[in-house]
Amino acid sequence: MDGFFLLSGYLITQSYDRSSNPISFLKKRALRIYPGYLVAVCICLALAPLTGAAIGYYGMGDLLRFTLEIVTLHGPSQPGFIGLPYEILNGSLWTISYEFRCYIFALLVGLVGLSRKRFAFAAISAALLLMTMRPLDIQIPNRIAFFTGYYSESVRLFANFSVGACFYLFRREIPFTNTLAIASTTALVVMMFLEQFEIAAFAVFGGYLIFWFSFAVKSEAISRINADDDVSYGVYLYGWPISGTLLYFVGVQSPAMMIALSLPLAYMAGYLSWILVERPFLRRSPKTIKT
């Protein structure tokens, strides 16, 4: 999840940088997120009664609650996969609301000019990393957190997003070399044993490794992945319900077997989501950037 937000920080900052105006940026982001998400929600709701959930979870009086859940990208609260350790239809959807808040954050950063004041933005990112090292016990009431997100999750995910944005803003100054990759790997391994620093260590050193691998490692096979068909979002949307379905109906218990079965199925679901839902909507947006 942290790696996803690191990559997102880079790509969304790039998207804002290449957008003609803030409205264009928001349109691209909404067209990227909502269509695939809405279809995934509908499929999960159809799956709910097949996995032991009571029919009629949402009554006529729950229309406002359901609408808020969907519009704010929380995903439906409808339970599913009854009897499994996590009776959740799609445990991945909750992060999408944080992702969209990061889009708003990127927009605000751009509007106030911080994307052009790189060192000021880097200072904000450093402050967020420091906040992950000294977590505060701030309890946000559920009704408020529904819209703002919870404190600890917000700090962690915004910190990773901001570091990813810094990798974009300083892309011309950061060298991606094998020597620094080895040094980053060493630092990451050491600091991951220090609970206080593990989030910040992954953001900085893990982030370096992610982008080093993306930019410095040359592989024709790797470069073909997602080159024409951006299945990543669909894989993320359907990975959980596919794994839950395999566990609930087939009884797959072996982690190796689960990976062997769920990965190709999630890839196929992501491909179908891309060609049938996401790509047609993205074509309505100029100069689409894959994220």
Backbone torsions as a table, in degrees:
resi	resn	phi	psi	omega
1	MET	NA	-43.5	179.5
2	ASP	-62.2	-40.9	178.3
3	GLY	-62.9	-37.2	177.5
4	PHE	-60.3	-43.1	-178.9
5	PHE	-73.3	-30.6	173.4
6	LEU	-61.4	-50.6	178.9
7	LEU	-62.2	-40.4	-179.8
8	SER	-62.6	-41.2	178.6
9	GLY	-57.4	-43.0	178.6
10	TYR	-64.6	-51.7	-172.9
11	LEU	-70.5	-36.2	-179.2
12	ILE	-72.4	-36.9	175.2
13	THR	-64.1	-39.6	175.1
14	GLN	-62.1	-42.2	179.4
15	SER	-61.4	-44.2	178.7
16	TYR	-64.3	-41.4	-178.9
17	ASP	-60.8	-32.6	-176.7
18	ARG	-96.1	-3.0	-179.9
19	SER	-80.6	145.2	-178.3
20	SER	-73.8	-27.8	179.8
21	ASN	-162.8	167.3	-178.1
22	PRO	-59.3	-35.5	179.8
23	ILE	-64.7	-41.8	177.4
24	SER	-60.9	-41.4	178.9
25	PHE	-61.3	-49.2	-178.8
26	LEU	-64.0	-37.3	178.7
27	LYS	-62.6	-45.0	179.2
28	LYS	-62.1	-41.2	-178.1
29	ARG	-68.5	-42.0	179.4
30	ALA	-65.4	-41.6	179.3
31	LEU	-68.4	-24.9	178.4
32	ARG	-77.5	-35.8	-171.7
33	ILE	-92.6	-52.6	-164.5
34	TYR	-69.3	-47.1	-174.8
35	PRO	-58.2	-51.5	179.3
36	GLY	-63.0	-38.2	179.3
37	TYR	-63.7	-45.2	-178.0
38	LEU	-64.1	-40.6	177.7
39	VAL	-65.5	-41.3	178.5
40	ALA	-62.2	-39.5	177.6
41	VAL	-62.1	-45.2	179.7
42	CYS	-61.2	-42.0	179.5
43	ILE	-65.3	-41.3	179.2
44	CYS	-64.8	-40.3	178.5
45	LEU	-65.3	-36.1	176.3
46	ALA	-67.6	-30.1	-179.5
47	LEU	-76.7	-24.9	-172.8
48	ALA	-53.8	-53.9	-178.0
49	PRO	-66.0	-22.4	178.4
50	LEU	-76.5	-15.4	-177.8
51	THR	-112.0	27.7	172.0
52	GLY	91.6	0.6	-179.3
53	ALA	-77.0	145.6	179.8
54	ALA	-68.5	137.2	176.3
55	ILE	-74.2	140.9	179.1
56	GLY	88.5	25.4	178.4
57	TYR	-59.0	-41.1	176.1
58	TYR	-97.1	112.4	176.0
59	GLY	-87.8	179.3	-179.9
60	MET	-60.3	-31.4	-178.9
61	GLY	-79.7	-3.1	-177.7
62	ASP	-100.0	12.2	-176.4
63	LEU	-60.2	-43.3	-179.4
64	LEU	-64.6	-44.0	179.9
65	ARG	-61.5	-46.2	179.9
66	PHE	-61.8	-43.7	-179.7
67	THR	-61.6	-43.2	178.8
68	LEU	-64.0	-41.5	178.8
69	GLU	-58.9	-41.3	-175.7
70	ILE	-77.8	-47.8	-176.9
71	VAL	-63.6	-37.3	-179.1
72	THR	-86.3	7.8	172.0
73	LEU	66.2	29.2	176.5
74	HIS	-83.6	-21.7	-171.5
75	GLY	84.5	159.2	-177.9
76	PRO	-70.1	142.9	177.0
77	SER	-81.8	-4.4	176.8
78	GLN	-51.5	123.2	177.6
79	PRO	-69.2	166.7	176.6
80	GLY	-163.9	171.8	-178.6
81	PHE	52.3	51.0	-176.0
82	ILE	-62.5	130.9	-179.0
83	GLY	103.2	-16.5	176.0
84	LEU	-84.1	162.6	-179.0
85	PRO	-55.3	-36.3	177.9
86	TYR	-118.8	107.5	-177.5
87	GLU	-88.6	63.7	-175.9
88	ILE	-126.5	132.4	-179.3
89	LEU	-64.2	-43.9	-179.5
90	ASN	-149.4	99.3	-176.6
91	GLY	-77.7	1.8	178.6
92	SER	-93.2	-21.0	-170.2
93	LEU	-67.4	-26.2	-175.2
94	TRP	-62.1	-28.3	-177.9
95	THR	-73.0	-19.7	-175.5
96	ILE	-68.3	-33.1	176.5
97	SER	-64.8	-37.2	175.8
98	TYR	-67.5	-37.8	178.1
99	GLU	-60.1	-43.7	-178.5
100	PHE	-69.6	-33.5	174.5
101	ARG	-62.6	-35.5	176.2
102	CYS	-65.1	-33.8	175.7
103	TYR	-62.6	-43.6	178.2
104	ILE	-63.6	-40.2	176.8
105	PHE	-59.1	-45.9	179.0
106	ALA	-62.3	-39.3	178.3
107	LEU	-63.1	-46.9	-179.8
108	LEU	-63.6	-41.3	177.5
109	VAL	-58.9	-42.8	179.4
110	GLY	-68.1	-39.9	-177.4
111	LEU	-65.8	-35.6	179.9
112	VAL	-88.2	0.8	174.0
113	GLY	87.1	7.8	-178.0
114	LEU	-70.5	-22.2	177.6
115	SER	-67.9	-19.6	175.6
116	ARG	-94.7	-15.9	176.7
117	LYS	-104.6	78.6	-167.4
118	ARG	-61.9	-39.1	-176.4
119	PHE	-72.8	-30.8	174.7
120	ALA	-66.1	-41.6	177.7
121	PHE	-67.1	-38.3	177.5
122	ALA	-61.4	-35.1	177.9
123	ALA	-66.0	-38.9	176.4
124	ILE	-63.5	-42.5	178.6
125	SER	-62.4	-41.5	178.3
126	ALA	-63.4	-38.5	178.2
127	ALA	-64.2	-40.3	177.4
128	LEU	-64.0	-39.4	177.4
129	LEU	-63.9	-40.9	177.6
130	LEU	-62.6	-35.5	178.8
131	MET	-66.3	-29.6	176.1
132	THR	-72.1	-24.7	-179.4
133	MET	-80.7	-27.6	179.2
134	ARG	-125.6	72.8	-176.0
135	PRO	-65.0	137.8	177.9
136	LEU	-99.2	147.7	179.7
137	ASP	-87.7	72.4	-179.7
138	ILE	-100.9	116.9	-178.3
139	GLN	-100.4	114.5	178.3
140	ILE	-96.9	126.6	179.4
141	PRO	-54.9	145.5	-175.1
142	ASN	-56.0	-38.9	-176.8
143	ARG	-66.2	-32.2	177.5
144	ILE	-80.8	-43.4	-179.1
145	ALA	-62.4	-24.6	177.1
146	PHE	-55.6	-34.1	-179.0
147	PHE	-100.2	-33.4	-174.5
148	THR	-96.9	-21.7	-171.6
149	GLY	89.3	160.1	178.9
150	TYR	-82.7	152.6	-170.7
151	TYR	-59.2	-54.7	-172.9
152	SER	-64.0	-42.7	178.5
153	GLU	-65.6	-39.6	-179.4
154	SER	-63.3	-45.8	-179.5
155	VAL	-61.9	-46.7	-178.0
156	ARG	-61.9	-49.1	-174.8
157	LEU	-74.4	-37.9	176.5
158	PHE	-66.2	-35.2	177.7
159	ALA	-62.5	-46.6	178.9
160	ASN	-64.8	-41.9	178.3
161	PHE	-61.2	-43.5	-178.5
162	SER	-65.8	-40.1	177.9
163	VAL	-64.3	-41.5	175.6
164	GLY	-59.5	-39.9	176.6
165	ALA	-63.0	-38.2	178.1
166	CYS	-63.6	-38.5	176.9
167	PHE	-60.4	-32.8	176.0
168	TYR	-74.6	-47.5	-175.9
169	LEU	-62.8	-31.7	-179.4
170	PHE	-108.3	26.2	-174.1
171	ARG	-61.9	-28.8	-179.3
172	ARG	-81.4	-18.9	-178.0
173	GLU	-98.0	-22.3	-175.9
174	ILE	-85.3	117.1	177.0
175	PRO	-83.1	135.3	177.0
176	PHE	-107.3	96.8	-176.2
177	THR	-122.7	159.3	178.2
178	ASN	-63.6	-36.7	-179.7
179	THR	-62.3	-47.0	179.2
180	LEU	-69.2	-29.8	176.4
181	ALA	-65.4	-41.8	177.6
182	ILE	-65.0	-43.1	179.0
183	ALA	-63.2	-41.0	179.3
184	SER	-65.8	-39.5	177.9
185	THR	-61.8	-44.8	179.5
186	THR	-61.9	-47.8	-179.3
187	ALA	-62.9	-39.6	-179.3
188	LEU	-65.0	-45.1	-179.6
189	VAL	-60.7	-44.0	-178.5
190	VAL	-65.6	-47.4	-172.4
191	MET	-78.0	-17.9	176.6
192	MET	-69.3	-16.0	175.4
193	PHE	-83.9	-7.2	179.3
194	LEU	-106.7	100.3	-170.9
195	GLU	-54.3	-35.7	-177.2
196	GLN	-63.5	-29.3	-172.9
197	PHE	-108.8	-0.6	-169.4
198	GLU	-64.6	-37.4	-179.8
199	ILE	-67.6	-47.9	179.7
200	ALA	-65.2	-38.2	-179.9
201	ALA	-63.6	-42.7	179.1
202	PHE	-65.7	-40.9	-179.0
203	ALA	-60.3	-45.2	-175.3
204	VAL	-81.9	-58.8	-174.5
205	PHE	-79.4	-40.7	175.2
206	GLY	-65.1	-38.7	176.7
207	GLY	-61.0	-42.9	177.9
208	TYR	-59.2	-43.9	-178.8
209	LEU	-64.6	-39.2	178.8
210	ILE	-61.5	-47.4	-177.1
211	PHE	-76.7	-31.2	172.9
212	TRP	-60.6	-45.9	179.4
213	PHE	-62.9	-38.0	-177.9
214	SER	-69.8	-38.5	-171.4
215	PHE	-102.4	-32.0	-171.4
216	ALA	-100.2	-27.2	-178.6
217	VAL	-84.6	119.3	-177.6
218	LYS	-98.6	117.3	177.8
219	SER	-149.4	121.7	-179.7
220	GLU	-62.9	-38.2	-179.5
221	ALA	-65.0	-43.6	-179.7
222	ILE	-66.8	-40.8	-176.8
223	SER	-65.6	-23.3	179.6
224	ARG	-77.9	-22.1	-179.3
225	ILE	-65.7	123.6	177.8
226	ASN	68.5	8.5	-175.8
227	ALA	-65.7	-44.5	-177.4
228	ASP	-104.5	-36.5	-177.4
229	ASP	-118.9	112.4	-175.5
230	ASP	-84.3	86.0	-174.6
231	VAL	-88.5	-3.5	-169.4
232	SER	-59.7	-44.3	-178.2
233	TYR	-65.2	-43.5	178.8
234	GLY	-64.1	-39.2	176.1
235	VAL	-60.2	-41.6	179.2
236	TYR	-65.4	-40.9	-178.1
237	LEU	-67.3	-37.3	-170.5
238	TYR	-105.4	-5.5	-179.4
239	GLY	-58.8	-46.1	-178.6
240	TRP	-65.2	-54.9	-178.9
241	PRO	-61.8	-31.5	177.1
242	ILE	-68.1	-44.6	177.5
243	SER	-62.7	-42.2	178.1
244	GLY	-62.9	-39.1	178.5
245	THR	-64.4	-43.2	178.5
246	LEU	-63.1	-38.8	-179.8
247	LEU	-72.6	-40.9	-174.6
248	TYR	-74.5	-46.4	-174.0
249	PHE	-92.6	-37.2	-175.1
250	VAL	-97.5	-23.6	179.9
251	GLY	76.4	29.1	179.1
252	VAL	-66.6	122.2	-178.2
253	GLN	-112.3	-32.8	-177.5
254	SER	-68.5	125.3	177.4
255	PRO	-57.1	-40.6	-179.7
256	ALA	-63.9	-43.2	178.8
257	MET	-66.4	-38.6	178.6
258	MET	-61.4	-44.7	179.0
259	ILE	-64.1	-43.8	-177.6
260	ALA	-62.6	-34.1	-178.7
261	LEU	-88.9	-41.4	-172.4
262	SER	-75.9	-34.7	-177.1
263	LEU	-61.9	-52.0	178.8
264	PRO	-64.6	-34.5	177.9
265	LEU	-67.2	-41.7	177.8
266	ALA	-64.7	-38.0	178.1
267	TYR	-63.4	-43.1	179.0
268	MET	-64.0	-41.0	177.8
269	ALA	-64.0	-41.3	177.7
270	GLY	-63.1	-38.5	179.1
271	TYR	-65.4	-44.8	178.8
272	LEU	-64.5	-40.4	177.3
273	SER	-60.9	-39.4	-178.5
274	TRP	-67.1	-50.6	-172.9
275	ILE	-78.6	-27.8	-175.6
276	LEU	-95.9	-27.4	-173.1
277	VAL	-121.7	-61.4	-170.0
278	GLU	-67.7	-51.0	-176.1
279	ARG	-60.8	-43.7	178.3
280	PRO	-58.9	-37.4	178.7
281	PHE	-74.1	-39.0	-179.1
282	LEU	-65.6	-25.6	178.0
283	ARG	-67.3	-14.7	175.6
284	ARG	-80.8	-8.1	-178.3
285	SER	-109.8	130.4	-178.6
286	PRO	-71.8	145.5	173.5
287	LYS	52.4	53.7	-179.1
288	THR	-61.5	135.6	175.7
289	ILE	-112.4	127.9	179.1
290	LYS	-67.9	135.1	175.0
291	THR	-138.4	NA	NA
